[in-house]
Amino acid sequence: MTGTARSTVVRDVTLRDGLQLTGGLLDVDTKAALVRTLLAAGVTELEIGSMARGDLVPPMANSLELIEALTPEELEHCWIWVATPRHVAKAAAAGARNFQYCFSASDAHNKANIGRLTEDSLAAMPDAVAHAEAVGGRLELCLATAFTCPFDGAVDPDRVLEIVADPRTAGSVDVVLADTLGQAYPGQVAELFAAAAHPAGERRLVFHGHDTWGMGVANALAAVGAGAAMVDGALGGLGGCPFAPGASGNTATEDLLFALRPGWLTPARFGALVDAGNGLLAELGETSRSRAAEGAASNAEAFPWVNRTTVQNPDGALG
């Protein structure tokens, strides 16, 4: 478990899923600065925005402008949430090359979140893949409500596995299984990820979790133990889906990093990320839900993860 955990990628989704429920719109310069802070600290994959309509999800209204403000090298590390082939085309025109094509395993949530049935989203996926491949990009399949739906309750695991195995998803590079409501428990997560390994084939398995019931880190560890190569988190545990009643914040990036200890993580780099999260939360007027960030502020002076130095530009930041 230790070796697997240390090689697990922790993707930070603060700038998309983390900001969705905050209400306000951060300016492009602030968002771009956070992208660069996260990359400099050692985070290699980020989700930075969404092609959702700005009138429906106001914090995402300047996502295209953010894409345009980043360099091609920075964008290599950045993912954009999309729900239609047209979304992919628009984001690609702005410079994006990594696309998270998301729809729900449950029809009820897909209609609330995207406005169509799950089958409609699935049928359009090959076109989305084609748009991504046309610009040399990558597209991942993201299945929301892979465990429970806010409207229909428990989701049949066989339904999730059928979608993963569907030939129309074959062009994706990753399979993201999302605990959208944070209602899953570790044994359930481990079982679904173990079952998904065969239909996923060579595609990377990714866990997107929320911490509503306090199981965020435990579920992420269970997913990693069952084959997940990447897990998602947001600074301070920010986030939630505006179209999923009962959803709360993402699992905190700080907590995932402290638990998984990826090979690049040092106390200094961890401190830089804690500082970044605390600064963002203060600007937003939000309260941190990260227990690891709370621990980093303790007076346990003999513990190196508390005695930290903010790192502005660690060696090998993007390497």
Secondary structure by P-SEA (a helix, b strand, c coil): caaaaaabbbbbcccccccccccccccaaaaaaaaaaaaaaccccccccccccccccccccaaaaaaaaccaaaaaabbbbbccaaaaaaaaaaccccccccccccaaaaaaaccccaaaaaaaaaaaaaaaaaacbbbbbbbcccccccccccccaaaaaaaaaccccccccbbbbbcccccccaaaaaaaaaaaccccccbbbbbbbbccccaaaaaaaaaaaacccbbbbcccccccccccccccccccaaaaaaaaccccccaaaaaaaaaaaaaaaaaaccccccaaaaaaacccccccccbbbbbcccccccc
